[in-house]
C-alpha cells in the first residue's frame, strides 16, 4: 500500500486484476487505486469516517489481493522451519503465527501469517505485492522436503471484519455453521466465542467452507474470513445487511492509518530487503533457538552494523503531518545533521495529532528525544515515543 493511495479510473486494463468483490465495490461507489497490479477500493466515503467506524463499531475490508500459499505433506513443518525465521513446527492445529521470509543476508523479503490448518497442512498468507515471490521462494526452499507447495491465491477470497462490534455482527449473521456433521449454528457461536487471538477454525457459510481467523491489522479486535471467490459477494452482503449502520465498508486508505496508529509495519515502508528484523523491532520473531539452520540465520546472528538505523515512533503537535520519505534532522538549524527518514506518517484520526514511524540513527532513538522532520521545507519538532501509538482495551 502506498502511503497516500490515489484514485484511478474505474476502467481496468487487461493487465489489472479485479477482486471477486469488484462489482460490489463499484455498486457502492468506491474510488479505486492500483495496488500490486490489483484494482482495489481506496475509499467509499471518506478516509476519516471509515477510520472512525473501525475504532467505534465495525469496518468491512476486502483483502482478496493477499496471497495464500499452501504446504501439504509430512515434512511441511520442517520445510517451513527451514524457509522462515519462526518455528512453525511448534504451532498447533488451528493456531496462527506471524513470521518473516528472510534473504540470505538477513533482509526481509516479506512478513507473513502462517496458519496450521491440519496435521500436515499449513497456509501461508503473503502480502499482495510479494505473493508470487513468496510462492517461488517457498517452492525453492522446500525442495528436498516431503511436501507439496501450491499457490492457491486465485482460489481464495479474503474478507476482514474489524472493530469492537465485529464479533457481535458475526454472531448475528445467519448462515454460519461448524465444519462437519450437523452444520449447527449454535456450535458455530460457541466456537467463535471461544476463539482466541491468532487462532482459526474451519466453518461453513450457507453450507460452503470458510476459515474463520482472528488476527487483524487495524489495532482492533476482528476476524478474517477465507472462502471461495464465488461466495465472497454473498458473504459481504450478508455481513453488511446484518450489521446495518454498525458496519462500514472500508478501503485501503483507512487501513493504512489504522495500522499506523497500531504501530504495525507495512512492507515497502518499515520492512524491506535492506532491513534486518532487529532494526524493525522484530527480533523476537526470529527463532534462533531452532536447532537447524534457516535461510538468513548467519546474517541474523552477525547482526546489523553498529550505525544501522532502527525503527521508532514519532509524535508531534499541530496539524502538519510527516509523510513517507520526509527527512529527519537532529536540529532545526542550517548546520543540523540528517539522521533518518520517515517510513509512514499521518495526522492520527484517533489521537488528533501527527504521528509517524521512522528509521533513525541508533543514537537518536531513545524515547523522549526531540528530532526535527523536514515537512515541505519547514523543520517540525517531533518526539521519539514508544510504539504503538494506539492500543485498544484487550478482550478475550
GINORQUI-V852062 format. One record per residue. N is the residue number from 0. RES is the residue in one letter. PHI is phi in radians with two decimals (NA if undefined). Layout:
BEGIN
N,RES,PHI ; N,RES,PHI
END
This chain:
BEGIN
0,X,NA ; 1,X,-1.28 ; 2,X,-1.13 ; 3,X,-2.25 ; 4,X,-1.03 ; 5,X,-1.75 ; 6,X,-1.52 ; 7,X,-2.32 ; 8,X,-1.09 ; 9,X,-1.32 ; 10,X,-1.31 ; 11,X,-1.93 ; 12,X,-1.40 ; 13,X,-1.19 ; 14,X,-1.63 ; 15,X,-1.45 ; 16,X,-1.68 ; 17,X,-1.97 ; 18,X,-1.16 ; 19,X,-1.10 ; 20,X,-1.76 ; 21,X,-0.97 ; 22,X,-1.11 ; 23,X,-1.12 ; 24,X,-1.13 ; 25,X,-1.14 ; 26,X,-1.12 ; 27,X,-1.49 ; 28,X,1.39 ; 29,X,-1.17 ; 30,X,-1.64 ; 31,X,-2.01 ; 32,X,-2.39 ; 33,X,-1.42 ; 34,X,-2.38 ; 35,X,0.95 ; 36,X,1.49 ; 37,X,-1.83 ; 38,X,-1.55 ; 39,X,-2.20 ; 40,X,-1.18 ; 41,X,-1.62 ; 42,X,-2.91 ; 43,X,-1.95 ; 44,X,-2.08 ; 45,X,-2.51 ; 46,X,-1.00 ; 47,X,-1.13 ; 48,X,-1.11 ; 49,X,-1.20 ; 50,X,-1.05 ; 51,X,-1.12 ; 52,X,-1.05 ; 53,X,-1.23 ; 54,X,-1.27 ; 55,X,-1.96 ; 56,X,-2.48 ; 57,X,-2.75 ; 58,X,-2.09 ; 59,X,-1.97 ; 60,X,-2.08 ; 61,X,-1.69 ; 62,X,-2.07 ; 63,X,-1.19 ; 64,X,-1.39 ; 65,X,-1.16 ; 66,X,-1.73 ; 67,X,-2.21 ; 68,X,-2.04 ; 69,X,-1.91 ; 70,X,-2.00 ; 71,X,-2.28 ; 72,X,2.51 ; 73,X,-1.10 ; 74,X,-1.97 ; 75,X,-1.07 ; 76,X,-1.12 ; 77,X,-1.12 ; 78,X,-1.10 ; 79,X,-1.21 ; 80,X,-1.06 ; 81,X,-1.33 ; 82,X,-1.40 ; 83,X,-1.99 ; 84,X,-1.34 ; 85,X,-1.57 ; 86,X,-1.73 ; 87,X,-1.33 ; 88,X,-1.17 ; 89,X,-1.54 ; 90,X,-1.47 ; 91,X,-1.54 ; 92,X,-1.06 ; 93,X,1.58 ; 94,X,-1.81 ; 95,X,-2.07 ; 96,X,-2.55 ; 97,X,-1.38 ; 98,X,-2.60 ; 99,X,-2.29 ; 100,X,-1.76 ; 101,X,-1.81 ; 102,X,-1.43 ; 103,X,-1.02 ; 104,X,-1.51 ; 105,X,1.55 ; 106,X,-1.16 ; 107,X,-1.59 ; 108,X,-1.39 ; 109,X,-2.91 ; 110,X,-1.84 ; 111,X,-2.42 ; 112,X,-2.07 ; 113,X,-2.00 ; 114,X,-1.88 ; 115,X,-1.64 ; 116,X,-1.88 ; 117,X,-2.99 ; 118,X,-0.93 ; 119,X,-2.17 ; 120,X,-2.30 ; 121,X,-2.30 ; 122,X,-2.02 ; 123,X,-1.79 ; 124,X,-1.81 ; 125,X,-1.96 ; 126,X,-1.13 ; 127,X,-0.99 ; 128,X,-1.19 ; 129,X,-2.03 ; 130,X,-0.98 ; 131,X,-1.18 ; 132,X,-1.08 ; 133,X,-1.09 ; 134,X,-1.05 ; 135,X,-1.14 ; 136,X,-1.12 ; 137,X,-1.14 ; 138,X,-1.08 ; 139,X,-1.11 ; 140,X,-1.31 ; 141,X,-1.52 ; 142,X,-1.04 ; 143,X,1.67 ; 144,X,-1.77 ; 145,X,-1.42 ; 146,X,-2.70 ; 147,X,-1.96 ; 148,X,-1.88 ; 149,X,-2.24 ; 150,X,-1.49 ; 151,X,-1.85 ; 152,X,-0.99 ; 153,X,-1.25 ; 154,X,-1.79 ; 155,X,-2.29 ; 156,X,-1.82 ; 157,X,-2.36 ; 158,X,-2.07 ; 159,X,-2.04 ; 160,X,-2.03 ; 161,X,-2.18 ; 162,X,2.35 ; 163,X,-1.08 ; 164,X,-1.68 ; 165,X,-1.05 ; 166,X,-1.13 ; 167,X,-1.07 ; 168,X,-1.12 ; 169,X,-1.12 ; 170,X,-1.14 ; 171,X,-1.44 ; 172,X,-1.25 ; 173,X,-1.26 ; 174,X,1.87 ; 175,X,-1.47 ; 176,X,-2.63 ; 177,X,-1.42 ; 178,X,-1.53 ; 179,X,2.60 ; 180,X,-0.99 ; 181,X,1.71 ; 182,X,0.83 ; 183,X,-1.45 ; 184,X,-1.17 ; 185,X,-1.13 ; 186,X,-1.14 ; 187,X,-1.07 ; 188,X,-1.03 ; 189,X,-1.14 ; 190,X,-1.14 ; 191,X,-1.16 ; 192,X,-1.09 ; 193,X,-1.56 ; 194,X,-1.19 ; 195,X,-1.59 ; 196,X,-1.11 ; 197,X,1.04 ; 198,X,-2.32 ; 199,X,-2.64 ; 200,X,-2.58 ; 201,X,-1.34 ; 202,X,-2.47 ; 203,X,-2.36 ; 204,X,-2.25 ; 205,X,0.89 ; 206,X,1.50 ; 207,X,-1.90 ; 208,X,-1.08 ; 209,X,-2.60 ; 210,X,-1.66 ; 211,X,-1.79 ; 212,X,-2.13 ; 213,X,-2.33 ; 214,X,-2.11 ; 215,X,1.69 ; 216,X,-2.51 ; 217,X,-2.18 ; 218,X,1.51 ; 219,X,-1.94 ; 220,X,-1.17 ; 221,X,3.01 ; 222,X,-2.39 ; 223,X,-2.04 ; 224,X,-2.15 ; 225,X,-1.73 ; 226,X,-2.77 ; 227,X,-1.15 ; 228,X,-0.96 ; 229,X,-1.23 ; 230,X,-1.76 ; 231,X,-1.14 ; 232,X,-1.08 ; 233,X,-1.10 ; 234,X,-1.18 ; 235,X,-0.98 ; 236,X,-1.15 ; 237,X,-1.15 ; 238,X,-1.13 ; 239,X,-1.14 ; 240,X,-1.16 ; 241,X,-1.15 ; 242,X,-1.29 ; 243,X,0.97 ; 244,X,-1.17 ; 245,X,-1.32 ; 246,X,-1.98 ; 247,X,-2.06 ; 248,X,-1.15 ; 249,X,-2.25 ; 250,X,-1.81 ; 251,X,-1.16 ; 252,X,-1.12 ; 253,X,-1.22 ; 254,X,-1.08 ; 255,X,-1.20 ; 256,X,-1.24 ; 257,X,-1.12 ; 258,X,-1.21 ; 259,X,-1.14 ; 260,X,-1.01 ; 261,X,-1.44 ; 262,X,1.18 ; 263,X,-1.63 ; 264,X,-1.24 ; 265,X,-2.10 ; 266,X,-1.10 ; 267,X,1.62 ; 268,X,-2.07 ; 269,X,-1.42 ; 270,X,-2.09 ; 271,X,-2.89 ; 272,X,-1.22 ; 273,X,-1.62 ; 274,X,-2.03 ; 275,X,-1.47 ; 276,X,-0.91 ; 277,X,-1.11 ; 278,X,-1.17 ; 279,X,-1.66 ; 280,X,1.32 ; 281,X,-1.98 ; 282,X,-1.03 ; 283,X,-1.16 ; 284,X,-1.31 ; 285,X,-1.53 ; 286,X,-1.64 ; 287,X,-1.21 ; 288,X,-1.35 ; 289,X,-1.04 ; 290,X,-1.23 ; 291,X,-1.74 ; 292,X,-1.23 ; 293,X,-2.32 ; 294,X,-1.08 ; 295,X,1.69 ; 296,X,-1.04 ; 297,X,-1.04 ; 298,X,-1.18 ; 299,X,-1.14 ; 300,X,-1.15 ; 301,X,-1.24 ; 302,X,1.46 ; 303,X,-1.32 ; 304,X,-1.10 ; 305,X,-1.04 ; 306,X,-1.75 ; 307,X,-1.15 ; 308,X,-1.16 ; 309,X,-2.22 ; 310,X,-1.46 ; 311,X,-2.37 ; 312,X,-1.71 ; 313,X,-2.23 ; 314,X,-2.23 ; 315,X,-2.32 ; 316,X,-1.75 ; 317,X,1.46 ; 318,X,-2.18 ; 319,X,-1.55 ; 320,X,-1.59 ; 321,X,-1.29 ; 322,X,-2.21 ; 323,X,-0.95 ; 324,X,1.41 ; 325,X,-1.20 ; 326,X,-1.46 ; 327,X,-2.09 ; 328,X,-2.18 ; 329,X,-1.57 ; 330,X,-2.89 ; 331,X,-1.88 ; 332,X,-1.61 ; 333,X,-1.15 ; 334,X,-1.64 ; 335,X,-1.15 ; 336,X,-1.77 ; 337,X,-1.27 ; 338,X,-2.19 ; 339,X,3.10 ; 340,X,-2.56 ; 341,X,-1.29 ; 342,X,-1.73 ; 343,X,-2.67 ; 344,X,-2.81 ; 345,X,-2.94 ; 346,X,-1.40 ; 347,X,-1.14 ; 348,X,-1.12 ; 349,X,-1.42 ; 350,X,-1.58 ; 351,X,1.43 ; 352,X,-2.49 ; 353,X,-1.17 ; 354,X,-2.35 ; 355,X,-2.78 ; 356,X,-1.90 ; 357,X,-2.62 ; 358,X,-1.76 ; 359,X,-2.29 ; 360,X,-1.05 ; 361,X,-0.93 ; 362,X,-1.17 ; 363,X,-1.83 ; 364,X,-1.67 ; 365,X,-1.25 ; 366,X,-0.98 ; 367,X,1.63 ; 368,X,-1.15 ; 369,X,-1.58 ; 370,X,-2.14 ; 371,X,-2.29 ; 372,X,-1.74 ; 373,X,-1.41 ; 374,X,-1.79 ; 375,X,0.93 ; 376,X,1.64 ; 377,X,-2.01 ; 378,X,-1.43 ; 379,X,-1.88 ; 380,X,-1.23 ; 381,X,-2.55 ; 382,X,-1.82 ; 383,X,-1.26 ; 384,X,-2.30 ; 385,X,-1.30 ; 386,X,-1.62 ; 387,X,-1.44 ; 388,X,-1.32 ; 389,X,-2.25 ; 390,X,-2.45 ; 391,X,-1.24 ; 392,X,-1.22 ; 393,X,-1.11 ; 394,X,-2.13 ; 395,X,-1.10
END
